[in-house]
Amino acid sequence: MAVLPIKDLHIQPKLTGWAPFALGFRPFFLAAGLYAVLMMGLWLLVLRGSLSLGELAPAVWHGHEMLFGFAVAVIAGFLLTAARNWTGLPTPAGLPLAALFSLWLAGRLGFLIPGLPAGLVAAVDLAFLPTLALVLALPILKAKQLHNYPFPVMLLVLVLANALVHADALGWVSGTAPGWFPATADAGLHLAVYAIVAMMTVMGGRVIPSFTDNKLGSRARRWQSIEWLVPVATLGALVAALFAPASFVTAILAAIAAGVHGTRLAGWHTRKLWSVPLLWILHLGYAWIVLGFALLALSAAGWGLAASSALHAFTAGAIGTLTLGMMARVSLGHSGRMLEPSPLMTWAFVAINLAALSRVALPLVWPAAWSAGIAAAGLLWMAAFGLFAALYMPILLRPRVDGKPG
């Protein structure tokens, strides 16, 4: 038997062909990156008065597509990939994955193509999340993994939230709330934000300390009492905020949640992580959750300006930062590459945090700069996800470099 020279042992197999539907993270992460840029660009045009969206209230369209378009795409890509690792059972790939992705894409096109019947747009858009929940539940139930049952349940909560938005668009409810948000659309969008925040606290607790310890050889501090309090404090604060956003009870519960999550995050911290971009982006993403609860407490206690900043700490801050960090890491790891992002990707991590800072802080410290802050945040957001899409498109479309499936 011929023996390969030592130098040949490190030769990577030549990449041939395409693999956009080899595993769930591939189509959904790429689409999420591109859609994040497109939607923010359109939103900035709407704010300038250069674009009309037809029947949908502007803020409803913006919130819906950033949550049920962008964020749900990231969630789908992550869960479809993670469920295969959790259970050891297959998740959709090839044609079934392409069909599932096409259902998500059809929902997005429904909002971008003018003149389509509102009922058709709603039906197509509402079909994706229940289908995703079913596809995810099947391997989890078959593997009898009780600790993973909450994920299909949280997807069903998102189904309810989406239905509330569409019910308003279809005129199935009467009465409106002041401002840009119709009443049930407002409730649906807030419910969606809070469900995604809850999902991020669960996944953050699993992956951030383990990623940190595995990379740095550290040992995250975990306090059993804090871990027990995390779901209780999170659920209590978010439910209170949903039903009584301006109340003493919500202020107290949100402050407790901020303290619990802040303590949890402090236990994971080590100064070494600041030299590893794929770690500090996740830690900063979780820190936005802490800040979101703190601002939610201040808003509930009567500081009206903090309400929008709390919402955007959760969305532009936590959702934007954690999704970018997780997409960057998962895409490298599941394509057989080293977990080392390019320097340009590190700048994308900086940009997404600056975007969140502009959107959250400027309205609080300099209300007169509201418009400039939104424009700056939007452009920085587009730069961050534009860099991701450009840098990771070859990674997501081509086969794994180690020749393995996925």
WOMOCOR-V563430 format. One record per residue. N is the residue number from 1. RES is the residue in one small letter. PSI is psi in whole degrees, -180 to 180 (999 if undefined). NEAR is the number of other ideal C-beta (glycine too) atoms within 8 Angstrom. D_CENTER is the distance of its C-alpha to the mean C-alpha in Angstrom with 2 decimals. Layout:
# WOMOCOR-V563430
n->N res->RES psi->PSI near->NEAR d_center->D_CENTER
n->N res->RES psi->PSI near->NEAR d_center->D_CENTER
This chain:
# WOMOCOR-V563430
n->1 res->m psi->130 near->2 d_center->51.13
n->2 res->a psi->142 near->3 d_center->50.05
n->3 res->v psi->128 near->4 d_center->48.09
n->4 res->l psi->138 near->6 d_center->45.35
n->5 res->p psi->150 near->6 d_center->45.90
n->6 res->i psi->-39 near->5 d_center->43.56
n->7 res->k psi->-27 near->6 d_center->41.98
n->8 res->d psi->-15 near->7 d_center->41.00
n->9 res->l psi->-21 near->7 d_center->39.06
n->10 res->h psi->6 near->5 d_center->36.15
n->11 res->i psi->127 near->6 d_center->36.05
n->12 res->q psi->143 near->6 d_center->32.71
n->13 res->p psi->145 near->7 d_center->33.19
n->14 res->k psi->132 near->4 d_center->33.20
n->15 res->l psi->123 near->7 d_center->30.12
n->16 res->t psi->147 near->4 d_center->31.34
n->17 res->g psi->-166 near->6 d_center->29.81
n->18 res->w psi->154 near->6 d_center->26.25
n->19 res->a psi->50 near->10 d_center->23.62
n->20 res->p psi->-18 near->9 d_center->20.70
n->21 res->f psi->30 near->11 d_center->20.58
n->22 res->a psi->-29 near->11 d_center->21.64
n->23 res->l psi->156 near->12 d_center->18.47
n->24 res->g psi->-34 near->15 d_center->15.20
n->25 res->f psi->-27 near->14 d_center->13.07
n->26 res->r psi->-62 near->14 d_center->15.51
n->27 res->p psi->-37 near->13 d_center->15.37
n->28 res->f psi->-37 near->15 d_center->11.76
n->29 res->f psi->-43 near->16 d_center->10.57
n->30 res->l psi->-44 near->14 d_center->13.48
n->31 res->a psi->-39 near->12 d_center->12.98
n->32 res->a psi->-44 near->16 d_center->9.41
n->33 res->g psi->-46 near->14 d_center->11.07
n->34 res->l psi->-41 near->10 d_center->14.08
n->35 res->y psi->-34 near->13 d_center->12.71
n->36 res->a psi->-40 near->13 d_center->10.82
n->37 res->v psi->-47 near->12 d_center->14.35
n->38 res->l psi->-49 near->8 d_center->16.25
n->39 res->m psi->-40 near->13 d_center->14.67
n->40 res->m psi->-38 near->12 d_center->14.96
n->41 res->g psi->-44 near->10 d_center->18.44
n->42 res->l psi->-38 near->9 d_center->19.47
n->43 res->w psi->-41 near->10 d_center->18.33
n->44 res->l psi->-36 near->12 d_center->20.48
n->45 res->l psi->-38 near->9 d_center->23.30
n->46 res->v psi->-45 near->14 d_center->23.06
n->47 res->l psi->-30 near->10 d_center->23.37
n->48 res->r psi->-7 near->7 d_center->26.35
n->49 res->g psi->15 near->5 d_center->27.95
n->50 res->s psi->-3 near->5 d_center->28.06
n->51 res->l psi->138 near->8 d_center->26.18
n->52 res->s psi->142 near->4 d_center->26.56
n->53 res->l psi->9 near->8 d_center->24.17
n->54 res->g psi->-130 near->5 d_center->26.92
n->55 res->e psi->-27 near->5 d_center->26.66
n->56 res->l psi->136 near->10 d_center->23.09
n->57 res->a psi->139 near->9 d_center->22.90
n->58 res->p psi->-47 near->10 d_center->21.12
n->59 res->a psi->-30 near->9 d_center->18.61
n->60 res->v psi->-47 near->16 d_center->17.90
n->61 res->w psi->-48 near->12 d_center->17.28
n->62 res->h psi->-51 near->11 d_center->15.01
n->63 res->g psi->-43 near->9 d_center->12.91
n->64 res->h psi->-47 near->15 d_center->13.06
n->65 res->e psi->-29 near->13 d_center->12.11
n->66 res->m psi->-30 near->11 d_center->9.17
n->67 res->l psi->-58 near->15 d_center->7.83
n->68 res->f psi->-13 near->13 d_center->9.87
n->69 res->g psi->-72 near->14 d_center->10.15
n->70 res->f psi->-61 near->13 d_center->7.42
n->71 res->a psi->-41 near->13 d_center->4.15
n->72 res->v psi->-33 near->13 d_center->6.81
n->73 res->a psi->-43 near->14 d_center->8.10
n->74 res->v psi->-44 near->14 d_center->5.73
n->75 res->i psi->-45 near->11 d_center->6.21
n->76 res->a psi->-47 near->13 d_center->9.73
n->77 res->g psi->-41 near->17 d_center->10.44
n->78 res->f psi->-50 near->13 d_center->9.63
n->79 res->l psi->-38 near->12 d_center->11.53
n->80 res->l psi->-31 near->18 d_center->14.27
n->81 res->t psi->-45 near->14 d_center->14.91
n->82 res->a psi->-37 near->8 d_center->14.83
n->83 res->a psi->-34 near->14 d_center->16.99
n->84 res->r psi->-39 near->13 d_center->19.67
n->85 res->n psi->-42 near->7 d_center->19.90
n->86 res->w psi->-47 near->11 d_center->19.95
n->87 res->t psi->-21 near->12 d_center->22.59
n->88 res->g psi->10 near->6 d_center->24.45
n->89 res->l psi->153 near->9 d_center->24.45
n->90 res->p psi->147 near->6 d_center->23.44
n->91 res->t psi->167 near->13 d_center->20.39
n->92 res->p psi->136 near->10 d_center->20.69
n->93 res->a psi->162 near->10 d_center->21.84
n->94 res->g psi->-135 near->8 d_center->24.10
n->95 res->l psi->-42 near->6 d_center->25.11
n->96 res->p psi->-39 near->8 d_center->23.25
n->97 res->l psi->-40 near->14 d_center->19.91
n->98 res->a psi->-39 near->10 d_center->21.07
n->99 res->a psi->-42 near->8 d_center->21.94
n->100 res->l psi->-43 near->14 d_center->18.60
n->101 res->f psi->-40 near->12 d_center->16.87
n->102 res->s psi->-33 near->8 d_center->19.65
n->103 res->l psi->-43 near->12 d_center->18.92
n->104 res->w psi->-45 near->14 d_center->15.36
n->105 res->l psi->-40 near->9 d_center->17.06
n->106 res->a psi->-37 near->9 d_center->19.88
n->107 res->g psi->-38 near->14 d_center->17.74
n->108 res->r psi->-43 near->11 d_center->16.56
n->109 res->l psi->-30 near->8 d_center->20.17
n->110 res->g psi->-32 near->12 d_center->21.45
n->111 res->f psi->-17 near->13 d_center->20.11
n->112 res->l psi->-21 near->5 d_center->21.42
n->113 res->i psi->115 near->7 d_center->24.83
n->114 res->p psi->150 near->4 d_center->27.20
n->115 res->g psi->-5 near->3 d_center->29.67
n->116 res->l psi->145 near->8 d_center->28.02
n->117 res->p psi->136 near->5 d_center->28.92
n->118 res->a psi->-36 near->9 d_center->26.38
n->119 res->g psi->-38 near->7 d_center->26.96
n->120 res->l psi->-44 near->9 d_center->26.20
n->121 res->v psi->-45 near->11 d_center->22.94
n->122 res->a psi->-45 near->11 d_center->21.90
n->123 res->a psi->-44 near->8 d_center->23.22
n->124 res->v psi->-45 near->11 d_center->21.43
n->125 res->d psi->-39 near->13 d_center->18.02
n->126 res->l psi->-17 near->12 d_center->18.54
n->127 res->a psi->-26 near->10 d_center->19.62
n->128 res->f psi->-52 near->12 d_center->16.46
n->129 res->l psi->-43 near->14 d_center->14.62
n->130 res->p psi->-36 near->11 d_center->17.98
n->131 res->t psi->-44 near->10 d_center->18.76
n->132 res->l psi->-42 near->13 d_center->15.61
n->133 res->a psi->-42 near->12 d_center->16.38
n->134 res->l psi->-47 near->9 d_center->19.94
n->135 res->v psi->-37 near->11 d_center->19.34
n->136 res->l psi->-37 near->15 d_center->17.28
n->137 res->a psi->-34 near->9 d_center->19.82
n->138 res->l psi->-54 near->8 d_center->22.83
n->139 res->p psi->-34 near->14 d_center->22.59
n->140 res->i psi->-43 near->15 d_center->21.38
n->141 res->l psi->-40 near->8 d_center->24.33
n->142 res->k psi->-37 near->8 d_center->26.69
n->143 res->a psi->-6 near->10 d_center->25.95
n->144 res->k psi->47 near->5 d_center->26.32
n->145 res->q psi->89 near->9 d_center->23.43
n->146 res->l psi->-38 near->5 d_center->23.40
n->147 res->h psi->-13 near->5 d_center->20.74
n->148 res->n psi->-1 near->10 d_center->18.19
n->149 res->y psi->-33 near->10 d_center->19.30
n->150 res->p psi->-25 near->8 d_center->16.73
n->151 res->f psi->-48 near->12 d_center->13.90
n->152 res->p psi->-34 near->12 d_center->15.85
n->153 res->v psi->-44 near->8 d_center->16.83
n->154 res->m psi->-32 near->11 d_center->13.42
n->155 res->l psi->-36 near->14 d_center->12.84
n->156 res->l psi->-32 near->11 d_center->16.22
n->157 res->v psi->-39 near->10 d_center->15.32
n->158 res->l psi->-33 near->14 d_center->12.77
n->159 res->v psi->-47 near->12 d_center->15.86
n->160 res->l psi->-44 near->10 d_center->17.92
n->161 res->a psi->-43 near->14 d_center->15.68
n->162 res->n psi->-39 near->15 d_center->15.75
n->163 res->a psi->-37 near->10 d_center->19.47
n->164 res->l psi->-39 near->13 d_center->20.13
n->165 res->v psi->-47 near->15 d_center->18.92
n->166 res->h psi->-32 near->11 d_center->21.02
n->167 res->a psi->-39 near->11 d_center->23.92
n->168 res->d psi->-43 near->15 d_center->24.31
n->169 res->a psi->-32 near->12 d_center->24.14
n->170 res->l psi->-3 near->9 d_center->26.81
n->171 res->g psi->26 near->5 d_center->28.96
n->172 res->w psi->-8 near->5 d_center->29.05
n->173 res->v psi->155 near->9 d_center->28.89
n->174 res->s psi->154 near->2 d_center->31.22
n->175 res->g psi->144 near->5 d_center->30.94
n->176 res->t psi->156 near->5 d_center->28.49
n->177 res->a psi->156 near->8 d_center->27.17
n->178 res->p psi->152 near->3 d_center->28.16
n->179 res->g psi->-159 near->5 d_center->26.14
n->180 res->w psi->-21 near->6 d_center->23.78
n->181 res->f psi->118 near->11 d_center->22.05
n->182 res->p psi->158 near->11 d_center->24.09
n->183 res->a psi->-57 near->11 d_center->24.29
n->184 res->t psi->-27 near->11 d_center->22.41
n->185 res->a psi->-41 near->15 d_center->19.75
n->186 res->d psi->-47 near->10 d_center->19.17
n->187 res->a psi->-42 near->10 d_center->19.04
n->188 res->g psi->-42 near->16 d_center->16.71
n->189 res->l psi->-41 near->15 d_center->14.10
n->190 res->h psi->-40 near->11 d_center->14.46
n->191 res->l psi->-41 near->13 d_center->14.41
n->192 res->a psi->-45 near->13 d_center->11.08
n->193 res->v psi->-47 near->13 d_center->9.60
n->194 res->y psi->-35 near->12 d_center->11.62
n->195 res->a psi->-40 near->12 d_center->10.83
n->196 res->i psi->-38 near->14 d_center->7.10
n->197 res->v psi->-45 near->15 d_center->8.64
n->198 res->a psi->-42 near->12 d_center->11.22
n->199 res->m psi->-40 near->11 d_center->9.26
n->200 res->m psi->-34 near->14 d_center->7.88
n->201 res->t psi->-35 near->13 d_center->11.56
n->202 res->v psi->-52 near->11 d_center->12.91
n->203 res->m psi->-36 near->9 d_center->11.25
n->204 res->g psi->-42 near->13 d_center->11.71
n->205 res->g psi->-27 near->11 d_center->15.27
n->206 res->r psi->-47 near->7 d_center->15.87
n->207 res->v psi->-34 near->10 d_center->14.75
n->208 res->i psi->-51 near->12 d_center->15.06
n->209 res->p psi->-35 near->11 d_center->18.75
n->210 res->s psi->-42 near->9 d_center->19.67
n->211 res->f psi->-41 near->12 d_center->18.37
n->212 res->t psi->-48 near->15 d_center->20.23
n->213 res->d psi->-42 near->11 d_center->23.34
n->214 res->n psi->-37 near->6 d_center->23.56
n->215 res->k psi->-42 near->10 d_center->23.40
n->216 res->l psi->-8 near->11 d_center->25.62
n->217 res->g psi->21 near->4 d_center->27.81
n->218 res->s psi->-178 near->8 d_center->27.03
n->219 res->r psi->105 near->4 d_center->26.83
n->220 res->a psi->141 near->10 d_center->24.18
n->221 res->r psi->127 near->6 d_center->25.80
n->222 res->r psi->126 near->8 d_center->24.73
n->223 res->w psi->124 near->8 d_center->26.57
n->224 res->q psi->-39 near->6 d_center->26.98
n->225 res->s psi->-39 near->6 d_center->27.38
n->226 res->i psi->-43 near->12 d_center->24.07
n->227 res->e psi->-33 near->10 d_center->22.24
n->228 res->w psi->-35 near->8 d_center->24.04
n->229 res->l psi->-28 near->10 d_center->23.22
n->230 res->v psi->-56 near->13 d_center->19.44
n->231 res->p psi->-35 near->9 d_center->18.76
n->232 res->v psi->-48 near->8 d_center->21.74
n->233 res->a psi->-40 near->13 d_center->20.95
n->234 res->t psi->-52 near->14 d_center->17.29
n->235 res->l psi->-42 near->9 d_center->18.34
n->236 res->g psi->-46 near->11 d_center->21.41
n->237 res->a psi->-41 near->15 d_center->19.89
n->238 res->l psi->-39 near->11 d_center->17.21
n->239 res->v psi->-42 near->8 d_center->19.90
n->240 res->a psi->-43 near->14 d_center->22.36
n->241 res->a psi->-31 near->14 d_center->20.19
n->242 res->l psi->-41 near->10 d_center->19.68
n->243 res->f psi->-25 near->6 d_center->23.45
n->244 res->a psi->72 near->9 d_center->25.05
n->245 res->p psi->-26 near->10 d_center->22.91
n->246 res->a psi->81 near->7 d_center->26.10
n->247 res->s psi->158 near->9 d_center->28.00
n->248 res->f psi->-39 near->7 d_center->29.43
n->249 res->v psi->-45 near->8 d_center->27.91
n->250 res->t psi->-41 near->16 d_center->24.33
n->251 res->a psi->-45 near->12 d_center->25.19
n->252 res->i psi->-47 near->9 d_center->26.55
n->253 res->l psi->-39 near->12 d_center->23.80
n->254 res->a psi->-38 near->16 d_center->21.05
n->255 res->a psi->-40 near->11 d_center->23.26
n->256 res->i psi->-44 near->12 d_center->23.70
n->257 res->a psi->-42 near->13 d_center->19.98
n->258 res->a psi->-43 near->14 d_center->19.64
n->259 res->g psi->-42 near->8 d_center->22.63
n->260 res->v psi->-47 near->13 d_center->21.53
n->261 res->h psi->-35 near->16 d_center->18.13
n->262 res->g psi->-41 near->9 d_center->19.98
n->263 res->t psi->-43 near->10 d_center->22.64
n->264 res->r psi->-47 near->12 d_center->20.34
n->265 res->l psi->-40 near->12 d_center->18.72
n->266 res->a psi->-35 near->7 d_center->22.29
n->267 res->g psi->-25 near->12 d_center->23.42
n->268 res->w psi->-12 near->12 d_center->21.11
n->269 res->h psi->141 near->8 d_center->22.26
n->270 res->t psi->143 near->8 d_center->24.84
n->271 res->r psi->-22 near->5 d_center->26.02
n->272 res->k psi->-24 near->8 d_center->25.94
n->273 res->l psi->-22 near->12 d_center->22.15
n->274 res->w psi->-6 near->6 d_center->22.44
n->275 res->s psi->0 near->4 d_center->24.14
n->276 res->v psi->102 near->10 d_center->21.25
n->277 res->p psi->-38 near->9 d_center->18.37
n->278 res->l psi->-11 near->13 d_center->16.11
n->279 res->l psi->-48 near->12 d_center->16.77
n->280 res->w psi->-26 near->10 d_center->16.87
n->281 res->i psi->-36 near->13 d_center->13.50
n->282 res->l psi->-40 near->16 d_center->12.05
n->283 res->h psi->-42 near->14 d_center->14.72
n->284 res->l psi->-37 near->10 d_center->14.09
n->285 res->g psi->-42 near->15 d_center->10.39
n->286 res->y psi->-32 near->15 d_center->11.87
n->287 res->a psi->-32 near->9 d_center->14.65
n->288 res->w psi->-30 near->15 d_center->12.65
n->289 res->i psi->-44 near->17 d_center->12.23
n->290 res->v psi->-48 near->12 d_center->15.99
n->291 res->l psi->-37 near->12 d_center->16.72
n->292 res->g psi->-44 near->15 d_center->14.86
n->293 res->f psi->-38 near->15 d_center->17.15
n->294 res->a psi->-45 near->11 d_center->20.09
n->295 res->l psi->-34 near->13 d_center->19.78
n->296 res->l psi->-39 near->15 d_center->19.36
n->297 res->a psi->-44 near->14 d_center->22.60
n->298 res->l psi->-39 near->11 d_center->24.33
n->299 res->s psi->-46 near->14 d_center->23.41
n->300 res->a psi->-28 near->16 d_center->24.71
n->301 res->a psi->-6 near->8 d_center->27.78
n->302 res->g psi->-5 near->5 d_center->28.68
n->303 res->w psi->93 near->7 d_center->27.17
n->304 res->g psi->-36 near->6 d_center->26.01
n->305 res->l psi->-24 near->9 d_center->24.52
n->306 res->a psi->-14 near->12 d_center->21.92
n->307 res->a psi->-51 near->9 d_center->20.31
n->308 res->s psi->-38 near->8 d_center->18.41
n->309 res->s psi->-36 near->15 d_center->17.63
n->310 res->a psi->-46 near->14 d_center->16.25
n->311 res->l psi->-42 near->11 d_center->13.89
n->312 res->h psi->-18 near->12 d_center->12.74
n->313 res->a psi->-37 near->16 d_center->12.64
n->314 res->f psi->-38 near->15 d_center->9.89
n->315 res->t psi->-72 near->12 d_center->8.08
n->316 res->a psi->-36 near->12 d_center->9.53
n->317 res->g psi->-73 near->18 d_center->10.04
n->318 res->a psi->-52 near->15 d_center->7.80
n->319 res->i psi->-47 near->14 d_center->4.28
n->320 res->g psi->-46 near->14 d_center->6.19
n->321 res->t psi->-47 near->16 d_center->8.09
n->322 res->l psi->-38 near->14 d_center->6.53
n->323 res->t psi->-42 near->12 d_center->4.53
n->324 res->l psi->-44 near->15 d_center->7.99
n->325 res->g psi->-44 near->13 d_center->9.92
n->326 res->m psi->-39 near->12 d_center->8.99
n->327 res->m psi->-41 near->16 d_center->9.51
n->328 res->a psi->-43 near->16 d_center->12.64
n->329 res->r psi->-49 near->12 d_center->13.93
n->330 res->v psi->-40 near->13 d_center->13.48
n->331 res->s psi->-40 near->13 d_center->14.96
n->332 res->l psi->-50 near->13 d_center->17.88
n->333 res->g psi->-42 near->8 d_center->18.60
n->334 res->h psi->2 near->11 d_center->18.57
n->335 res->s psi->9 near->11 d_center->20.63
n->336 res->g psi->18 near->8 d_center->23.25
n->337 res->r psi->164 near->8 d_center->22.91
n->338 res->m psi->147 near->4 d_center->23.37
n->339 res->l psi->64 near->8 d_center->20.42
n->340 res->e psi->102 near->5 d_center->21.45
n->341 res->p psi->159 near->9 d_center->19.46
n->342 res->s psi->159 near->6 d_center->21.73
n->343 res->p psi->-34 near->6 d_center->22.73
n->344 res->l psi->-34 near->8 d_center->21.10
n->345 res->m psi->-34 near->13 d_center->17.65
n->346 res->t psi->-39 near->10 d_center->18.49
n->347 res->w psi->-32 near->9 d_center->19.21
n->348 res->a psi->-39 near->16 d_center->15.80
n->349 res->f psi->-40 near->16 d_center->14.46
n->350 res->v psi->-44 near->8 d_center->17.11
n->351 res->a psi->-41 near->13 d_center->16.36
n->352 res->i psi->-35 near->15 d_center->12.74
n->353 res->n psi->-36 near->11 d_center->14.18
n->354 res->l psi->-36 near->9 d_center->17.14
n->355 res->a psi->-47 near->17 d_center->15.22
n->356 res->a psi->-41 near->16 d_center->13.70
n->357 res->l psi->-42 near->8 d_center->17.21
n->358 res->s psi->-43 near->13 d_center->18.88
n->359 res->r psi->-33 near->15 d_center->16.96
n->360 res->v psi->-46 near->15 d_center->17.29
n->361 res->a psi->-42 near->10 d_center->20.68
n->362 res->l psi->-43 near->13 d_center->22.82
n->363 res->p psi->-23 near->12 d_center->23.11
n->364 res->l psi->-46 near->10 d_center->24.28
n->365 res->v psi->-19 near->4 d_center->26.74
n->366 res->w psi->74 near->8 d_center->27.84
n->367 res->p psi->-30 near->7 d_center->27.39
n->368 res->a psi->-20 near->4 d_center->29.64
n->369 res->a psi->23 near->8 d_center->27.16
n->370 res->w psi->-51 near->9 d_center->24.45
n->371 res->s psi->-44 near->7 d_center->24.67
n->372 res->a psi->-38 near->8 d_center->24.87
n->373 res->g psi->-42 near->14 d_center->21.87
n->374 res->i psi->-43 near->12 d_center->19.68
n->375 res->a psi->-45 near->10 d_center->21.18
n->376 res->a psi->-44 near->11 d_center->20.67
n->377 res->a psi->-43 near->13 d_center->17.02
n->378 res->g psi->-43 near->13 d_center->16.51
n->379 res->l psi->-40 near->10 d_center->18.58
n->380 res->l psi->-39 near->13 d_center->16.97
n->381 res->w psi->-47 near->15 d_center->13.46
n->382 res->m psi->-39 near->12 d_center->15.27
n->383 res->a psi->-43 near->10 d_center->17.06
n->384 res->a psi->-52 near->15 d_center->14.15
n->385 res->f psi->-25 near->17 d_center->12.41
n->386 res->g psi->-41 near->10 d_center->15.97
n->387 res->l psi->-43 near->13 d_center->17.05
n->388 res->f psi->-50 near->14 d_center->14.39
n->389 res->a psi->-43 near->12 d_center->15.46
n->390 res->a psi->-43 near->7 d_center->19.08
n->391 res->l psi->-33 near->11 d_center->19.20
n->392 res->y psi->-7 near->14 d_center->17.32
n->393 res->m psi->-48 near->9 d_center->18.76
n->394 res->p psi->-36 near->6 d_center->21.91
n->395 res->i psi->-41 near->11 d_center->20.16
n->396 res->l psi->-24 near->14 d_center->18.09
n->397 res->l psi->-24 near->10 d_center->21.14
n->398 res->r psi->161 near->10 d_center->23.87
n->399 res->p psi->166 near->10 d_center->24.85
n->400 res->r psi->144 near->12 d_center->24.33
n->401 res->v psi->-17 near->10 d_center->26.75
n->402 res->d psi->5 near->7 d_center->28.28
n->403 res->g psi->-1 near->7 d_center->29.25
n->404 res->k psi->160 near->6 d_center->27.43
n->405 res->p psi->152 near->4 d_center->25.72
n->406 res->g psi->999 near->6 d_center->21.98
